[in-house]
Amino acid sequence: MKFGKTLAERTLKEWKFYYVDYKQLKQILKTQAAKDETFDCNHDELRSSFDEILSTSEEKLSKFYYDKESWAIDYFVTLQKRVQDLKAAAEEADESLPGSPSSLSSSDEDLLTASSPTCIADDLPLRLENLTKGQQHSTGNEAAYLKEAYRKMGASQHFQAYIYAKKSLVTFQRELDLLLEFLDINTTAYSKILKKFDKQTGTSLREARLAAILENNPFLKGEKLQEMRGTVDDLIEEVNTLKPRLPLGWENRKVYTIGCFDLFHRGHQNVLMSLREFGAFIVAGIHDDESYYQLKKKYTIDNLETRMKNVKPYVDQIFVIPSTDPLPYIKMMISDQDIANGSCCYARGDDMLNFPAREFVESVMPVHFVPRTEACSSTLIRTIYHSDSAEIRAKAAFAKTRYDGKPIDENGNVLQLQT
């Protein structure tokens, strides 16, 4: 496979503005090759045009990387704080237990999963012991208790601290991997295009020029990111040991979520993948194109069919919402049986706590939130790649972002698309 195609396939959509402009550099060489065939060659002109684009690419890549590195260093402090919060919540949960898990009878243990550590939220062991001691409870009583236990676990400080620590770290781990791949593919792009330049001009400057680029941009080796990733791996391992012990059947629940999923990006992926923390069967509702327009006051970039195809690999079932009000449609999707036995829940990113239909949803099932992916949003991608204004596109590419990932100006206002 030619490198240009490999680069296109490995280019992260959200970051394509920042990659080495391999395609344009290659086009300059092709144009020069055509001139050489007509003996209209001018290698000085070629070198000037080539170097200008190479320098611009180097500047963009450098600014992007150092912005990301600065963000990563700052955000890592937040991640460490979340791990400390989890430790404190786990210790508090342990101290509040009236008895240890080893004091439970075998029937009590049957209502707790055995796959997670011995930390248990709040007074769960005592409640189970009181429920089962000296009596044969019915399946109905068992289901009623577990339904209450699911809500209790989801609302516990221990579980919430665990989710935020775990999911934030895993998302950050993925982000570091993407950055490392970004550095690797750009380093290869420099090497490949300089080799093509030598071939076109008959020079042997590739090694010296590549060495100069690596010297001017030492971050391309990725050493700082590799070191940070190793620390993140250790923190994830520690967080896993602090996972609360979950009620029986927790992992088998249906998990509902709703979204628009336009310009599908890694933030969407991270949220959808995190939903497996709450159950085994994921059901996603997607607004159709017309309701999207009515909600957002703008047209989708990706149509409904494309958006469904993008979401499907991460979920088990999709339903379409042809209205700005999702309430009637989610009511029809949830079975009375699932509500009765508590085998369903709702989960989504924490960028919209008061989501439409929350009052009904929360009345019939537990609601969970997961941390959103920092500095990532459809609005940011739309502004960089779909604005009619080149000035706005360039400004958005290196703009600061607010809590929901939208690009903002120096006054904190969201950058507006020029239409």
Contacts in CASP RR format, 6 or more apart in sequence:
PFRMAT RR
TARGET T0000
AUTHOR 0000-0000-0000
METHOD contacts of the structure
MODEL  1
MKFGKTLAERTLKEWKFYYVDYKQLKQILKTQAAKDETFDCNHDELRSSF
DEILSTSEEKLSKFYYDKESWAIDYFVTLQKRVQDLKAAAEEADESLPGS
PSSLSSSDEDLLTASSPTCIADDLPLRLENLTKGQQHSTGNEAAYLKEAY
RKMGASQHFQAYIYAKKSLVTFQRELDLLLEFLDINTTAYSKILKKFDKQ
TGTSLREARLAAILENNPFLKGEKLQEMRGTVDDLIEEVNTLKPRLPLGW
ENRKVYTIGCFDLFHRGHQNVLMSLREFGAFIVAGIHDDESYYQLKKKYT
IDNLETRMKNVKPYVDQIFVIPSTDPLPYIKMMISDQDIANGSCCYARGD
DMLNFPAREFVESVMPVHFVPRTEACSSTLIRTIYHSDSAEIRAKAAFAK
TRYDGKPIDENGNVLQLQT
3 22 0 8 1.000
3 188 0 8 1.000
3 189 0 8 1.000
3 192 0 8 1.000
4 22 0 8 1.000
4 23 0 8 1.000
4 26 0 8 1.000
7 19 0 8 1.000
7 22 0 8 1.000
7 185 0 8 1.000
7 189 0 8 1.000
10 181 0 8 1.000
10 185 0 8 1.000
11 19 0 8 1.000
11 185 0 8 1.000
12 178 0 8 1.000
12 182 0 8 1.000
12 266 0 8 1.000
13 265 0 8 1.000
13 381 0 8 1.000
14 265 0 8 1.000
14 266 0 8 1.000
14 376 0 8 1.000
14 380 0 8 1.000
14 381 0 8 1.000
15 64 0 8 1.000
15 178 0 8 1.000
15 182 0 8 1.000
16 385 0 8 1.000
17 60 0 8 1.000
17 384 0 8 1.000
17 385 0 8 1.000
17 393 0 8 1.000
17 397 0 8 1.000
18 60 0 8 1.000
18 61 0 8 1.000
18 64 0 8 1.000
18 182 0 8 1.000
18 397 0 8 1.000
19 57 0 8 1.000
19 61 0 8 1.000
19 182 0 8 1.000
19 185 0 8 1.000
19 186 0 8 1.000
19 189 0 8 1.000
20 54 0 8 1.000
20 57 0 8 1.000
20 58 0 8 1.000
20 61 0 8 1.000
20 186 0 8 1.000
20 189 0 8 1.000
20 190 0 8 1.000
20 193 0 8 1.000
21 53 0 8 1.000
21 56 0 8 1.000
21 57 0 8 1.000
22 189 0 8 1.000
22 192 0 8 1.000
22 193 0 8 1.000
24 53 0 8 1.000
25 50 0 8 1.000
25 53 0 8 1.000
25 54 0 8 1.000
25 57 0 8 1.000
25 193 0 8 1.000
26 193 0 8 1.000
26 196 0 8 1.000
28 46 0 8 1.000
28 49 0 8 1.000
28 50 0 8 1.000
28 53 0 8 1.000
29 46 0 8 1.000
29 50 0 8 1.000
29 196 0 8 1.000
29 197 0 8 1.000
29 200 0 8 1.000
32 41 0 8 1.000
32 43 0 8 1.000
32 46 0 8 1.000
32 200 0 8 1.000
33 200 0 8 1.000
35 41 0 8 1.000
35 42 0 8 1.000
36 200 0 8 1.000
43 201 0 8 1.000
46 200 0 8 1.000
46 201 0 8 1.000
47 201 0 8 1.000
50 197 0 8 1.000
54 193 0 8 1.000
58 213 0 8 1.000
58 216 0 8 1.000
58 217 0 8 1.000
61 186 0 8 1.000
61 217 0 8 1.000
62 217 0 8 1.000
62 219 0 8 1.000
63 398 0 8 1.000
64 398 0 8 1.000
65 179 0 8 1.000
65 183 0 8 1.000
65 217 0 8 1.000
65 219 0 8 1.000
66 219 0 8 1.000
67 398 0 8 1.000
68 179 0 8 1.000
69 219 0 8 1.000
69 224 0 8 1.000
69 225 0 8 1.000
71 374 0 8 1.000
71 375 0 8 1.000
72 172 0 8 1.000
72 175 0 8 1.000
72 176 0 8 1.000
72 179 0 8 1.000
72 225 0 8 1.000
72 228 0 8 1.000
75 172 0 8 1.000
75 374 0 8 1.000
76 172 0 8 1.000
76 228 0 8 1.000
78 168 0 8 1.000
79 165 0 8 1.000
79 168 0 8 1.000
79 169 0 8 1.000
79 172 0 8 1.000
79 232 0 8 1.000
79 235 0 8 1.000
80 235 0 8 1.000
82 161 0 8 1.000
82 164 0 8 1.000
82 165 0 8 1.000
82 168 0 8 1.000
82 169 0 8 1.000
83 165 0 8 1.000
83 169 0 8 1.000
83 235 0 8 1.000
83 238 0 8 1.000
83 239 0 8 1.000
85 161 0 8 1.000
85 164 0 8 1.000
85 165 0 8 1.000
86 158 0 8 1.000
86 161 0 8 1.000
86 162 0 8 1.000
86 164 0 8 1.000
86 165 0 8 1.000
86 239 0 8 1.000
86 242 0 8 1.000
87 242 0 8 1.000
88 161 0 8 1.000
89 157 0 8 1.000
89 158 0 8 1.000
89 160 0 8 1.000
89 161 0 8 1.000
89 162 0 8 1.000
90 119 0 8 1.000
90 158 0 8 1.000
90 161 0 8 1.000
90 162 0 8 1.000
90 242 0 8 1.000
90 244 0 8 1.000
92 157 0 8 1.000
92 158 0 8 1.000
93 119 0 8 1.000
93 120 0 8 1.000
93 121 0 8 1.000
93 122 0 8 1.000
93 156 0 8 1.000
93 157 0 8 1.000
93 158 0 8 1.000
93 244 0 8 1.000
94 119 0 8 1.000
96 122 0 8 1.000
96 123 0 8 1.000
97 120 0 8 1.000
97 123 0 8 1.000
97 125 0 8 1.000
97 126 0 8 1.000
98 123 0 8 1.000
98 125 0 8 1.000
98 126 0 8 1.000
99 125 0 8 1.000
99 126 0 8 1.000
100 118 0 8 1.000
100 125 0 8 1.000
101 109 0 8 1.000
101 112 0 8 1.000
101 118 0 8 1.000
101 120 0 8 1.000
101 125 0 8 1.000
101 245 0 8 1.000
103 125 0 8 1.000
103 129 0 8 1.000
104 112 0 8 1.000
104 125 0 8 1.000
104 128 0 8 1.000
104 129 0 8 1.000
105 129 0 8 1.000
105 132 0 8 1.000
105 133 0 8 1.000
107 132 0 8 1.000
108 125 0 8 1.000
108 128 0 8 1.000
108 129 0 8 1.000
108 132 0 8 1.000
110 248 0 8 1.000
111 128 0 8 1.000
111 142 0 8 1.000
111 145 0 8 1.000
111 146 0 8 1.000
111 149 0 8 1.000
111 247 0 8 1.000
111 248 0 8 1.000
112 120 0 8 1.000
112 124 0 8 1.000
112 128 0 8 1.000
112 245 0 8 1.000
112 246 0 8 1.000
112 247 0 8 1.000
112 248 0 8 1.000
113 245 0 8 1.000
113 246 0 8 1.000
113 247 0 8 1.000
113 248 0 8 1.000
113 249 0 8 1.000
113 250 0 8 1.000
113 251 0 8 1.000
115 251 0 8 1.000
116 243 0 8 1.000
116 244 0 8 1.000
116 245 0 8 1.000
116 246 0 8 1.000
117 241 0 8 1.000
117 242 0 8 1.000
117 243 0 8 1.000
117 245 0 8 1.000
118 245 0 8 1.000
119 158 0 8 1.000
119 242 0 8 1.000
119 243 0 8 1.000
119 244 0 8 1.000
119 245 0 8 1.000
120 244 0 8 1.000
120 245 0 8 1.000
121 152 0 8 1.000
121 153 0 8 1.000
121 154 0 8 1.000
121 156 0 8 1.000
121 158 0 8 1.000
121 159 0 8 1.000
121 244 0 8 1.000
121 245 0 8 1.000
122 152 0 8 1.000
122 156 0 8 1.000
122 158 0 8 1.000
124 149 0 8 1.000
124 152 0 8 1.000
124 153 0 8 1.000
124 245 0 8 1.000
124 247 0 8 1.000
127 145 0 8 1.000
127 149 0 8 1.000
128 145 0 8 1.000
131 137 0 8 1.000
131 141 0 8 1.000
131 145 0 8 1.000
137 145 0 8 1.000
143 340 0 8 1.000
143 341 0 8 1.000
143 342 0 8 1.000
146 247 0 8 1.000
146 248 0 8 1.000
146 249 0 8 1.000
146 341 0 8 1.000
146 342 0 8 1.000
147 340 0 8 1.000
147 341 0 8 1.000
147 342 0 8 1.000
149 247 0 8 1.000
150 247 0 8 1.000
150 250 0 8 1.000
150 253 0 8 1.000
150 342 0 8 1.000
150 345 0 8 1.000
150 366 0 8 1.000
151 366 0 8 1.000
153 159 0 8 1.000
153 244 0 8 1.000
153 246 0 8 1.000
153 247 0 8 1.000
153 250 0 8 1.000
154 160 0 8 1.000
154 366 0 8 1.000
154 368 0 8 1.000
155 366 0 8 1.000
156 244 0 8 1.000
158 244 0 8 1.000
159 244 0 8 1.000
162 239 0 8 1.000
162 242 0 8 1.000
162 243 0 8 1.000
162 244 0 8 1.000
163 277 0 8 1.000
163 368 0 8 1.000
163 370 0 8 1.000
164 370 0 8 1.000
164 371 0 8 1.000
165 239 0 8 1.000
165 242 0 8 1.000
166 236 0 8 1.000
166 239 0 8 1.000
166 240 0 8 1.000
166 243 0 8 1.000
166 277 0 8 1.000
167 270 0 8 1.000
167 274 0 8 1.000
167 277 0 8 1.000
167 370 0 8 1.000
167 371 0 8 1.000
168 371 0 8 1.000
169 232 0 8 1.000
169 235 0 8 1.000
169 236 0 8 1.000
169 239 0 8 1.000
170 236 0 8 1.000
170 270 0 8 1.000
170 274 0 8 1.000
171 267 0 8 1.000
171 270 0 8 1.000
171 274 0 8 1.000
171 371 0 8 1.000
171 373 0 8 1.000
172 232 0 8 1.000
173 229 0 8 1.000
173 232 0 8 1.000
173 233 0 8 1.000
173 236 0 8 1.000
174 266 0 8 1.000
174 270 0 8 1.000
175 266 0 8 1.000
175 373 0 8 1.000
175 374 0 8 1.000
176 225 0 8 1.000
176 228 0 8 1.000
176 229 0 8 1.000
176 232 0 8 1.000
177 229 0 8 1.000
178 266 0 8 1.000
179 225 0 8 1.000
180 222 0 8 1.000
180 225 0 8 1.000
180 226 0 8 1.000
180 229 0 8 1.000
183 219 0 8 1.000
183 220 0 8 1.000
183 221 0 8 1.000
183 222 0 8 1.000
183 225 0 8 1.000
186 220 0 8 1.000
187 214 0 8 1.000
187 220 0 8 1.000
190 210 0 8 1.000
190 213 0 8 1.000
191 206 0 8 1.000
191 210 0 8 1.000
194 205 0 8 1.000
194 206 0 8 1.000
194 209 0 8 1.000
194 210 0 8 1.000
195 206 0 8 1.000
197 203 0 8 1.000
197 205 0 8 1.000
197 206 0 8 1.000
198 204 0 8 1.000
198 205 0 8 1.000
198 206 0 8 1.000
213 220 0 8 1.000
214 220 0 8 1.000
214 221 0 8 1.000
249 343 0 8 1.000
250 278 0 8 1.000
250 279 0 8 1.000
251 279 0 8 1.000
251 280 0 8 1.000
252 279 0 8 1.000
252 280 0 8 1.000
252 281 0 8 1.000
252 343 0 8 1.000
253 278 0 8 1.000
253 279 0 8 1.000
253 280 0 8 1.000
253 281 0 8 1.000
253 342 0 8 1.000
253 343 0 8 1.000
253 344 0 8 1.000
253 345 0 8 1.000
254 279 0 8 1.000
254 280 0 8 1.000
254 281 0 8 1.000
254 282 0 8 1.000
254 283 0 8 1.000
254 338 0 8 1.000
254 343 0 8 1.000
254 344 0 8 1.000
254 345 0 8 1.000
255 275 0 8 1.000
255 276 0 8 1.000
255 278 0 8 1.000
255 279 0 8 1.000
255 281 0 8 1.000
255 282 0 8 1.000
255 283 0 8 1.000
255 344 0 8 1.000
255 345 0 8 1.000
255 346 0 8 1.000
255 347 0 8 1.000
256 283 0 8 1.000
256 284 0 8 1.000
256 285 0 8 1.000
256 330 0 8 1.000
256 333 0 8 1.000
256 334 0 8 1.000
256 344 0 8 1.000
256 345 0 8 1.000
256 346 0 8 1.000
256 347 0 8 1.000
256 361 0 8 1.000
256 365 0 8 1.000
257 271 0 8 1.000
257 272 0 8 1.000
257 275 0 8 1.000
257 282 0 8 1.000
257 283 0 8 1.000
257 284 0 8 1.000
257 285 0 8 1.000
257 346 0 8 1.000
257 347 0 8 1.000
257 348 0 8 1.000
258 284 0 8 1.000
258 285 0 8 1.000
258 286 0 8 1.000
258 287 0 8 1.000
258 321 0 8 1.000
258 326 0 8 1.000
258 330 0 8 1.000
258 348 0 8 1.000
258 355 0 8 1.000
258 356 0 8 1.000
258 357 0 8 1.000
259 284 0 8 1.000
259 285 0 8 1.000
259 286 0 8 1.000
259 287 0 8 1.000
259 348 0 8 1.000
260 286 0 8 1.000
260 287 0 8 1.000
260 292 0 8 1.000
260 295 0 8 1.000
260 296 0 8 1.000
260 300 0 8 1.000
260 307 0 8 1.000
260 378 0 8 1.000
261 268 0 8 1.000
261 284 0 8 1.000
261 286 0 8 1.000
261 307 0 8 1.000
261 310 0 8 1.000
261 311 0 8 1.000
262 292 0 8 1.000
262 300 0 8 1.000
262 301 0 8 1.000
262 302 0 8 1.000
262 307 0 8 1.000
262 378 0 8 1.000
263 301 0 8 1.000
263 302 0 8 1.000
263 378 0 8 1.000
263 381 0 8 1.000
263 382 0 8 1.000
264 302 0 8 1.000
264 307 0 8 1.000
264 310 0 8 1.000
264 311 0 8 1.000
265 376 0 8 1.000
265 377 0 8 1.000
265 378 0 8 1.000
265 381 0 8 1.000
266 373 0 8 1.000
266 376 0 8 1.000
267 372 0 8 1.000
267 373 0 8 1.000
267 376 0 8 1.000
268 310 0 8 1.000
268 311 0 8 1.000
269 314 0 8 1.000
270 373 0 8 1.000
271 348 0 8 1.000
271 349 0 8 1.000
271 370 0 8 1.000
271 372 0 8 1.000
271 373 0 8 1.000
272 282 0 8 1.000
272 284 0 8 1.000
272 311 0 8 1.000
272 314 0 8 1.000
272 315 0 8 1.000
273 314 0 8 1.000
274 347 0 8 1.000
274 370 0 8 1.000
275 282 0 8 1.000
275 315 0 8 1.000
275 347 0 8 1.000
275 370 0 8 1.000
276 282 0 8 1.000
277 370 0 8 1.000
278 345 0 8 1.000
278 347 0 8 1.000
278 368 0 8 1.000
279 345 0 8 1.000
281 316 0 8 1.000
281 317 0 8 1.000
282 314 0 8 1.000
282 315 0 8 1.000
282 316 0 8 1.000
282 317 0 8 1.000
283 315 0 8 1.000
283 316 0 8 1.000
283 317 0 8 1.000
283 318 0 8 1.000
283 319 0 8 1.000
283 333 0 8 1.000
284 311 0 8 1.000
284 315 0 8 1.000
284 317 0 8 1.000
284 318 0 8 1.000
284 319 0 8 1.000
285 318 0 8 1.000
285 319 0 8 1.000
285 320 0 8 1.000
285 321 0 8 1.000
285 326 0 8 1.000
285 329 0 8 1.000
285 330 0 8 1.000
285 333 0 8 1.000
286 304 0 8 1.000
286 307 0 8 1.000
286 308 0 8 1.000
286 311 0 8 1.000
286 318 0 8 1.000
286 319 0 8 1.000
286 320 0 8 1.000
286 321 0 8 1.000
287 295 0 8 1.000
287 320 0 8 1.000
287 321 0 8 1.000
287 324 0 8 1.000
287 326 0 8 1.000
288 304 0 8 1.000
288 320 0 8 1.000
288 321 0 8 1.000
288 322 0 8 1.000
289 299 0 8 1.000
289 300 0 8 1.000
289 303 0 8 1.000
289 304 0 8 1.000
290 322 0 8 1.000
291 321 0 8 1.000
291 322 0 8 1.000
291 323 0 8 1.000
291 324 0 8 1.000
292 299 0 8 1.000
292 300 0 8 1.000
293 299 0 8 1.000
293 300 0 8 1.000
294 324 0 8 1.000
295 324 0 8 1.000
298 417 0 8 1.000
300 307 0 8 1.000
301 382 0 8 1.000
301 386 0 8 1.000
302 310 0 8 1.000
304 320 0 8 1.000
308 318 0 8 1.000
308 320 0 8 1.000
311 318 0 8 1.000
312 318 0 8 1.000
319 329 0 8 1.000
319 333 0 8 1.000
321 329 0 8 1.000
322 329 0 8 1.000
323 329 0 8 1.000
324 356 0 8 1.000
325 356 0 8 1.000
325 357 0 8 1.000
326 356 0 8 1.000
326 357 0 8 1.000
327 356 0 8 1.000
327 357 0 8 1.000
327 360 0 8 1.000
330 357 0 8 1.000
330 360 0 8 1.000
330 361 0 8 1.000
331 360 0 8 1.000
334 344 0 8 1.000
334 364 0 8 1.000
334 365 0 8 1.000
337 343 0 8 1.000
338 344 0 8 1.000
339 364 0 8 1.000
339 365 0 8 1.000
342 365 0 8 1.000
344 364 0 8 1.000
344 365 0 8 1.000
345 365 0 8 1.000
345 366 0 8 1.000
345 367 0 8 1.000
345 368 0 8 1.000
346 361 0 8 1.000
346 362 0 8 1.000
346 365 0 8 1.000
346 366 0 8 1.000
346 367 0 8 1.000
346 368 0 8 1.000
347 367 0 8 1.000
347 368 0 8 1.000
347 369 0 8 1.000
347 370 0 8 1.000
348 355 0 8 1.000
348 369 0 8 1.000
348 370 0 8 1.000
349 369 0 8 1.000
349 370 0 8 1.000
349 371 0 8 1.000
349 372 0 8 1.000
350 369 0 8 1.000
350 370 0 8 1.000
350 371 0 8 1.000
350 372 0 8 1.000
351 372 0 8 1.000
351 403 0 8 1.000
351 404 0 8 1.000
353 369 0 8 1.000
358 367 0 8 1.000
361 367 0 8 1.000
372 404 0 8 1.000
372 405 0 8 1.000
374 401 0 8 1.000
374 405 0 8 1.000
375 401 0 8 1.000
375 405 0 8 1.000
376 405 0 8 1.000
377 401 0 8 1.000
377 404 0 8 1.000
377 405 0 8 1.000
377 406 0 8 1.000
379 405 0 8 1.000
379 406 0 8 1.000
379 407 0 8 1.000
379 414 0 8 1.000
380 396 0 8 1.000
380 401 0 8 1.000
380 405 0 8 1.000
380 406 0 8 1.000
380 407 0 8 1.000
382 417 0 8 1.000
383 392 0 8 1.000
383 393 0 8 1.000
383 396 0 8 1.000
383 407 0 8 1.000
383 415 0 8 1.000
383 417 0 8 1.000
384 393 0 8 1.000
384 396 0 8 1.000
384 397 0 8 1.000
384 407 0 8 1.000
385 393 0 8 1.000
386 417 0 8 1.000
387 393 0 8 1.000
387 396 0 8 1.000
387 417 0 8 1.000
387 418 0 8 1.000
388 417 0 8 1.000
388 418 0 8 1.000
388 419 0 8 1.000
389 417 0 8 1.000
389 418 0 8 1.000
392 415 0 8 1.000
392 416 0 8 1.000
392 417 0 8 1.000
392 418 0 8 1.000
395 407 0 8 1.000
395 409 0 8 1.000
395 415 0 8 1.000
396 407 0 8 1.000
396 415 0 8 1.000
399 407 0 8 1.000
399 408 0 8 1.000
399 409 0 8 1.000
399 415 0 8 1.000
400 407 0 8 1.000
400 408 0 8 1.000
400 412 0 8 1.000
401 407 0 8 1.000
401 408 0 8 1.000
402 408 0 8 1.000
402 412 0 8 1.000
402 414 0 8 1.000
406 414 0 8 1.000
406 415 0 8 1.000
407 414 0 8 1.000
407 415 0 8 1.000
408 414 0 8 1.000
408 415 0 8 1.000
409 415 0 8 1.000
END
